[in-house]
Amino acid sequence: MNFGFVLPFGDARAAAEAAREAERAGWDGLFVWEPVWGIDAWVQLTAAAMLTERIKLGTMITPLSRMRPWKLASEMAALDRLSNGRVILSVGLGAVDTGFEQFGEVTDRKTRAELLDEGLEILTGLWKGQPFNFEGAHYKIRETTFFPPPPPVQKPRIPIWVVGAWRREKSMQRVVKYDGLLPNKMNAKGKIVPFTPADVREMKAYVMKRRKLKTPFDIVVEGATPGDKPKQAAANVRKWAENGATWWIEAMWTAPRDGEGMSRVMERVRRGPPKG
């Protein structure tokens, strides 16, 4: 089991300091969220890369449907080279109530899913290098020889974790094509509901039966554990690991967005991961 920490808020300096403290405390990854309007995730992660050597760096999550895939491909490749191959990308449709409508972003779920699928194809295609051409319903790209950037360090590509809604076939088929699953569960009415370790076990079986790639595959679970009760914290995580999870992401989304809240976040980072 690997252990990551997602920073609930904070600027680039806070992300860099949190990553440095997380690396010292034994965490395996530091993640930031990617807002429609707010602190830029890739500036945060670049700052974090400059103060660390080992820890993985990524987003939680990137709503690719509202981004230009070629710009994201450039940013990620540059950061992967800067960090010597420590970048992870987490993608999903995103939460439309975080500013999509206010900034004129696409809110229709079907269209966002199409943009996500095309965006992923463009990312991975550009990372492979030129010549690259693409023609989809939303994007059309022709081969370019105008100073293409060097590829990422990681091979065959930067790992991509994808939100998978259980049991939505189209959502899960998207997951199968990539490198990790961020589990989600929807009921018959399309409402998000809590998932269980047993659901994770079923989702893993589904993916492993259909996945053709031979590269490693991660299952990523997010939650909160008590940093001052290591045995209890480890027990909370163990049930997920026993059912197939490979990453635990510690999250403190409800922490107050002020100095006191940041102090609590940093205290939890310094206490280290719930390894027991």
C-alpha positions as CSV (number, residue, x, y, z in Angstrom):
1,M,0.0,0.0,0.0
2,N,1.2,3.5,-0.9
3,F,0.1,6.6,1.0
4,G,-0.6,10.0,-0.4
5,F,-1.9,13.3,1.1
6,V,-4.2,15.7,-0.8
7,L,-3.7,19.3,0.1
8,P,-7.3,20.7,0.6
9,F,-6.2,24.4,-0.1
10,G,-3.2,26.6,-0.1
11,D,-0.9,28.4,-2.5
12,A,2.2,27.2,-4.3
13,R,4.4,27.9,-1.2
14,A,2.1,25.9,1.0
15,A,2.1,23.0,-1.5
16,A,5.9,23.1,-1.6
17,E,6.2,23.1,2.2
18,A,3.6,20.4,2.5
19,A,5.4,18.2,0.0
20,R,8.7,18.6,1.8
21,E,7.2,17.7,5.1
22,A,5.2,14.8,3.6
23,E,8.4,13.4,2.1
24,R,10.2,13.7,5.5
25,A,7.2,12.0,7.2
26,G,7.2,9.0,4.9
27,W,4.2,9.7,2.6
28,D,4.5,8.4,-1.0
29,G,2.6,11.2,-2.8
30,L,1.4,14.7,-2.5
31,F,-1.7,15.7,-4.5
32,V,-3.6,19.0,-5.1
33,W,-7.0,19.7,-6.6
34,E,-7.5,21.6,-9.9
35,P,-10.1,24.3,-9.7
36,V,-11.9,26.2,-12.5
37,W,-10.7,29.4,-10.9
38,G,-8.2,29.3,-8.1
39,I,-4.6,28.4,-7.3
40,D,-3.1,26.7,-10.4
41,A,-2.4,23.0,-9.7
42,W,0.7,22.8,-12.0
43,V,2.4,25.8,-10.5
44,Q,1.8,24.2,-7.0
45,L,3.2,20.9,-8.1
46,T,6.2,22.6,-9.8
47,A,7.0,24.4,-6.6
48,A,6.7,21.0,-4.7
49,A,9.0,19.3,-7.2
50,M,11.8,21.8,-6.4
51,L,11.8,20.9,-2.7
52,T,11.5,17.1,-3.0
53,E,13.3,14.2,-4.5
54,R,11.2,11.1,-3.9
55,I,7.6,11.8,-3.4
56,K,5.0,11.4,-6.2
57,L,3.2,14.6,-7.3
58,G,-0.3,14.7,-8.9
59,T,-3.8,16.1,-9.1
60,M,-6.9,14.9,-7.3
61,I,-8.6,15.5,-9.8
62,T,-8.1,17.2,-13.2
63,P,-11.4,17.8,-15.0
64,L,-9.9,17.3,-18.5
65,S,-13.2,18.2,-20.3
66,R,-12.7,21.9,-19.7
67,M,-8.9,22.0,-20.6
68,R,-6.9,22.2,-23.8
69,P,-5.3,18.7,-23.9
70,W,-2.2,19.9,-25.7
71,K,-1.5,22.5,-23.0
72,L,-1.9,20.0,-20.3
73,A,0.3,17.5,-22.1
74,S,3.0,20.2,-22.3
75,E,2.8,21.1,-18.6
76,M,2.8,17.5,-17.5
77,A,5.8,16.5,-19.7
78,A,7.7,19.5,-18.5
79,L,7.0,18.7,-14.8
80,D,7.7,15.0,-15.3
81,R,11.2,15.9,-16.6
82,L,11.8,18.4,-13.8
83,S,10.8,15.9,-11.1
84,N,12.7,13.0,-12.8
85,G,9.5,11.0,-13.4
86,R,7.3,11.6,-10.4
87,V,4.1,12.9,-11.9
88,I,0.6,11.2,-11.7
89,L,-2.5,12.5,-13.4
90,S,-5.9,11.8,-12.0
91,V,-8.9,12.6,-14.3
92,G,-12.6,12.6,-14.2
93,L,-15.7,14.6,-15.3
94,G,-15.3,17.0,-12.3
95,A,-17.9,18.6,-10.2
96,V,-20.0,21.1,-12.2
97,D,-20.9,23.0,-9.0
98,T,-17.3,24.2,-8.7
99,G,-17.7,27.0,-11.2
100,F,-18.3,25.3,-14.5
101,E,-21.5,27.3,-15.3
102,Q,-20.2,30.6,-14.1
103,F,-17.2,30.4,-16.5
104,G,-19.1,29.1,-19.4
105,E,-17.7,25.6,-19.3
106,V,-19.6,22.6,-20.7
107,T,-21.9,21.1,-18.1
108,D,-23.7,18.4,-20.1
109,R,-22.5,15.1,-18.8
110,K,-22.4,13.2,-22.1
111,T,-20.4,16.0,-23.8
112,R,-18.0,16.2,-20.9
113,A,-17.5,12.4,-21.2
114,E,-16.7,12.7,-24.9
115,L,-14.3,15.6,-24.3
116,L,-12.6,13.5,-21.5
117,D,-12.2,10.5,-23.8
118,E,-10.8,12.6,-26.7
119,G,-8.5,14.5,-24.3
120,L,-7.0,11.3,-23.0
121,E,-6.3,10.1,-26.5
122,I,-4.6,13.4,-27.3
123,L,-2.5,13.4,-24.1
124,T,-1.1,9.9,-24.7
125,G,-0.7,10.5,-28.4
126,L,1.3,13.6,-28.0
127,W,3.5,12.1,-25.3
128,K,4.5,9.3,-27.8
129,G,5.9,12.0,-30.1
130,Q,5.4,13.1,-33.7
131,P,4.0,12.3,-36.1
132,F,0.6,12.6,-34.3
133,N,-2.8,13.3,-35.9
134,F,-6.2,13.1,-34.4
135,E,-9.7,13.7,-35.6
136,G,-12.7,13.4,-33.2
137,A,-16.0,15.0,-32.7
138,H,-14.5,17.9,-30.7
139,Y,-10.8,18.1,-31.5
140,K,-8.8,17.9,-34.7
141,I,-5.0,17.9,-34.6
142,R,-2.5,17.7,-37.4
143,E,1.1,16.7,-37.2
144,T,3.4,19.6,-36.2
145,T,7.1,20.0,-36.6
146,F,7.2,23.4,-34.8
147,F,9.7,22.6,-32.0
148,P,7.8,19.8,-30.3
149,P,8.9,19.3,-26.7
150,P,10.8,16.3,-25.4
151,P,8.7,13.4,-24.1
152,P,8.0,12.7,-20.4
153,V,10.6,10.7,-18.4
154,Q,8.2,7.9,-17.4
155,K,7.6,5.1,-19.9
156,P,5.4,4.0,-21.5
157,R,3.7,7.2,-20.2
158,I,2.9,9.3,-17.2
159,P,0.4,7.2,-15.1
160,I,-3.2,8.2,-15.5
161,W,-5.8,7.4,-12.8
162,V,-9.4,7.6,-13.9
163,V,-12.6,8.0,-11.9
164,G,-14.7,4.9,-12.5
165,A,-18.4,4.8,-11.6
166,W,-19.6,1.4,-10.5
167,R,-21.6,-0.1,-12.3
168,R,-21.6,2.2,-15.3
169,E,-20.2,0.3,-18.2
170,K,-18.9,3.2,-20.2
171,S,-17.2,4.7,-17.2
172,M,-15.5,1.4,-16.3
173,Q,-14.4,0.7,-19.9
174,R,-12.6,4.1,-19.8
175,V,-10.7,3.0,-16.6
176,V,-9.6,-0.3,-18.3
177,K,-7.6,1.6,-20.9
178,Y,-5.4,3.4,-18.3
179,D,-3.3,3.0,-15.2
180,G,-5.5,3.4,-12.1
181,L,-9.0,3.5,-10.7
182,L,-10.5,6.2,-8.5
183,P,-13.6,4.2,-7.3
184,N,-17.0,5.8,-7.4
185,K,-20.5,4.2,-7.1
186,M,-23.8,5.3,-8.5
187,N,-27.3,4.0,-7.7
188,A,-30.0,3.3,-10.3
189,K,-31.0,7.0,-10.3
190,G,-27.5,8.2,-11.0
191,K,-26.8,9.5,-7.6
192,I,-23.4,9.1,-6.0
193,V,-23.5,6.7,-3.0
194,P,-20.8,5.4,-0.6
195,F,-18.8,2.4,-1.8
196,T,-17.4,-0.4,0.3
197,P,-14.3,-2.6,0.3
198,A,-16.4,-5.3,-1.3
199,D,-17.2,-2.9,-4.1
200,V,-13.5,-2.3,-4.6
201,R,-12.9,-6.0,-4.8
202,E,-15.5,-6.4,-7.5
203,M,-14.2,-3.4,-9.4
204,K,-10.7,-4.8,-9.4
205,A,-11.9,-8.1,-10.7
206,Y,-13.8,-6.3,-13.5
207,V,-10.7,-4.4,-14.5
208,M,-8.3,-7.2,-14.3
209,K,-10.5,-9.4,-16.5
210,R,-10.7,-6.8,-19.2
211,R,-7.4,-4.9,-19.1
212,K,-5.0,-5.8,-21.9
213,L,-2.1,-3.6,-20.8
214,K,0.7,-5.4,-18.8
215,T,1.8,-2.3,-16.9
216,P,1.0,-1.8,-13.2
217,F,-2.5,-0.8,-12.2
218,D,-3.5,1.1,-9.1
219,I,-6.7,1.3,-7.1
220,V,-6.9,4.5,-5.2
221,V,-9.1,5.1,-2.1
222,E,-9.5,8.4,-0.3
223,G,-10.5,9.1,3.3
224,A,-9.5,10.5,6.6
225,T,-7.7,8.7,9.5
226,P,-6.8,9.9,13.0
227,G,-3.2,10.9,13.1
228,D,-2.9,10.6,16.8
229,K,-4.3,7.0,16.9
230,P,-1.9,5.1,14.6
231,K,-3.4,1.6,15.3
232,Q,-6.9,2.7,14.6
233,A,-5.7,4.6,11.5
234,A,-3.9,1.5,10.2
235,A,-7.0,-0.7,10.8
236,N,-9.1,1.8,8.8
237,V,-6.8,1.4,5.8
238,R,-6.2,-2.3,6.1
239,K,-9.7,-3.3,5.1
240,W,-9.2,-1.4,1.8
241,A,-5.8,-2.9,1.1
242,E,-7.1,-6.4,1.8
243,N,-9.7,-5.9,-1.0
244,G,-7.3,-4.6,-3.6
245,A,-6.6,-0.9,-3.0
246,T,-2.9,0.0,-3.7
247,W,-3.1,3.7,-2.6
248,W,-4.6,5.4,0.4
249,I,-5.1,9.2,-0.1
250,E,-5.5,11.1,3.2
251,A,-8.0,13.9,2.8
252,M,-9.0,16.8,5.0
253,W,-11.5,18.6,2.9
254,T,-13.5,20.0,5.8
255,A,-10.5,21.7,7.4
256,P,-11.1,25.5,7.9
257,R,-9.6,27.5,5.0
258,D,-7.6,29.7,7.3
259,G,-4.3,29.7,9.2
260,E,-5.7,27.4,11.9
261,G,-6.9,25.0,9.3
262,M,-3.6,25.0,7.5
263,S,-1.8,24.3,10.9
264,R,-4.1,21.3,11.4
265,V,-3.3,20.1,7.8
266,M,0.4,20.4,8.3
267,E,0.2,18.6,11.7
268,R,-1.5,15.7,10.1
269,V,1.1,15.6,7.3
270,R,3.9,15.5,9.9
271,R,2.3,12.6,11.9
272,G,2.9,10.5,8.8
273,P,0.8,7.9,6.9
274,P,-1.5,5.4,8.6
275,K,0.9,2.5,8.3
276,G,0.4,1.2,11.8
